[in-house]
Amino acid sequence: MTKTTLLAAAFAALGGLVCATGAFAADIEIKMLNKGSDGEAMVFEPASVRVAVGDTVHFVPVDKGHDAAAVKDLIPDGVEEFKGKMSQELVVTIAKEGAYVIKCSPHWGMGMVALIVAGEGSPANLDAVKSAKLPKKTRDRLDKEIAALGL
């Protein structure tokens, strides 16, 4: 074997190892805002994202008075619920494929909701997300984000 062939084989093996350990995971930022770029009040921006398992999502409180929390029963089975502190950044590493519905606790009734979908295709828990009983404005916004992701 030539040195070039050995070097290429080593890089290929290292690349597989690096990918397996999540070194190429993405960082996604979701802002918590009083007013979005579209003029809507009390929003996450972006309000929906598709991510890969292992990606990290940063919920950033651009405006004070917001938090980010998983909505009970609207996250994948086996995923532990999470809730950030008011007006503080929350960092979540996505551990499992599926749909994650995120709320701002004080503005839930005003429709402050985000949708994160991890993995390809339609998430296993999508029916639960689509049929959940939610406040009207929240339901309307969540349905809009489901459609925006082509689900």
N, C-alpha and C positions, 0 to 999 in steps of 0.2 A: 504494500500500500504506500502511496506517496504521502508526503506531509500534507498536501492540499486535501486529499481524500480523508485522512485522519482528522484534520481540522474541521472539515465539513461534517463528518460523522459526530464529532464532539459537540459542535454547535447544534446539530439536529437533536441530539440527546438532551442537551441543556435546554433547548427550546421546549421540548416536551415536558421537562421537569418544571420549568418556569411557568408554563401554562397550567400545569396540574396544580401548582401551589397558589394560583390566583394572582400572580404578579402583574397580569395585564387587566385586572379588574378596573372598571371605570369609577370615577367619582361624579355623581350627579348632584346638582344643586337645585333645590326647590325653595323658592322665596315665599315667605308669609307676609302678605301685604294687606293694607287697608283698602287699596284701590289698585286694580290690575291695569295692564297696558291697554286692555279693551274697555276700560271705564267701569267694569263691574266692581262692586264693593266686596270686601272680605274674601280674598282669594289666595289660593296657592298658585304659584306661577313657576313652571308650567303646572297645569292641573292634572295632566296625565303623562306618564312616561312608560316606555317599555325598557326593561333592564335585563341583565343577565344575573344568574345566581352568582354571588360573590361580589357584585357591585356594591358600592357604598353610596347611600343617599344622605345628603346634608340638608336638613330643614333649617333655613336661615331666617330669623326674625328681622326682616328689614324694618318693619314697623312694630312698635311695642304692643303688648296685649294679646299675643298669639302663642299657641303651643301646637305641637303635632302629636297625635296619639292614634294608635291602631284602633279600629272599630271592632269591638268584640264580635266574634262569629263572622267577620268579613275579612279575614286573613287566612292563609292556607292552614289546614289542619297541622297541628304539631309545632306551629310557630308561636313563640311566647309573645304575649301582648307587650307593647312598649308605649311609653308616654313621656314626653319631654316636659321640662319646666317652663313656666310662663316667661316669655320674652328671652328665651335662651335657645341656642342652637341645639338641635338633636341630630346625632349621627347614627344611622342604622345600616348595618350590613345585611343585605338580602340573602337569607339562608336557604330558601326553598322556592321552587317554581309555584306560581299561582298569582292570584289577584290580591292586592293589599289595599284596603280602603282606609284612608287617613283622614282624620278630622282635626279641626281646631275646636277644642272643647267649648270655649265661650261663644263661638260663632257658628256652631253646628247648625242651628235652626235658620241661620242666614245663608246657608248653602256653602260654607267654607269646607270643601271636601277635595281630596286628591285621590287619584287612582294610579297605583303602580302595578304593572304587570311584569312578572319575571318569567322568562322563558319564551319559547316560540309557540305559536298557535293559540288556541283558546284555552284559558286556564281551567283547571278542574273545578274550581269553586265559583266559576262565573255565574251559574244559575242562582246560587245563594246571593251573590252581589246584585243580580238583576231583580230578584224577587224580594229583597229586604224591605221592610216597612221603614221608611225614612221621612223626615220632615219634607214637605212639598218642594221647597226651593233646593234642598239638598238632593232629593231624588232627581229633579230636573237637571241639575248640574252634573250629577254622576252619570245619568243617562247620556248626556252630551259628551262626556269624556269616554264612555264606553264606545260610543259611535265614532269618536275621533280616532280611537285605536283600531277601528275596523272589527270590533267584536260584536 
